[in-house]
């Protein structure tokens, strides 16, 4: 487990990769900006808070980014991280980003790699990014949301991957999403998936990207959910039918609704928005 300045550089590299500002990071963790500056500069962070930070950045960096080995235990992390500071030379944010790109960036485009590295190098030197393709967003609070390769079928169901792998990510403004009526607590609870099939048309068409909240793991009222049933993965409307049954509904009128048992249905996320401009 990285400690001290190395941990701080790892946090900074992950922040750059996720595309969030230090102020946004402070707001998300309900701490003051000087606290985040201490995390980045010295790696001084409470052990319990560190676990939340690792989870927060899990969509852009893996355990090895933090110096964690397979089979690691949270209990092995020193209680006093300040006392465990390595006095050796710390890696810079750009060095951490280079290492991250080398181990995890094979699927990124050359432009994305250049942007991440340019942002890290600019941060190291206190400068600004001067790449022609870099443009700040209209709102200014953009964050990265991971796109999972989970082919959630809107028809007969599909067998899910054991471990969903990220295809790509998108950059969005949480503020703008809320203005469009998308309701969520934290932006890092959001992921993108792709629906396949026609049974949810016209609401969701084949291969429409879907914005989902992965913290919704139980029925919270009528709506469209990502769920598994009988070892298959679906995106369908669910309604409660008595105590023990859900009514599984397809928006396509050519598909009849089905009754499925609540005990055999495992909700994985709730669909919040279809990326064709239709809130659900």
Secondary structure, 3 states (H helix, E strand, C coil): CCCHHHHHHHHHHHHHHHCCCHHHHHHHCCCCHHHHHHHHHHCCCCHHHHHHHHHHCCCCCCHHHHCCCCCCCHHHCCCCCCCCCCCCCCCCHHHHHHHHHHHHCCCCCHHHHHHHHHHHHHHHHCCCCCCCCCCCCCCCCEEEEEEEEEEEECCCCECCCCCCCEEEEEEEEHHHHHHCCCCCCCHHHEEEEEEECCCCCCCCCCCCEEEEECCCCCCCCCEEEEEEECCEEEEEEEEEECCCEEEEECCCCCCCCEEEEHHHEEEEEEEEEECCCEEC
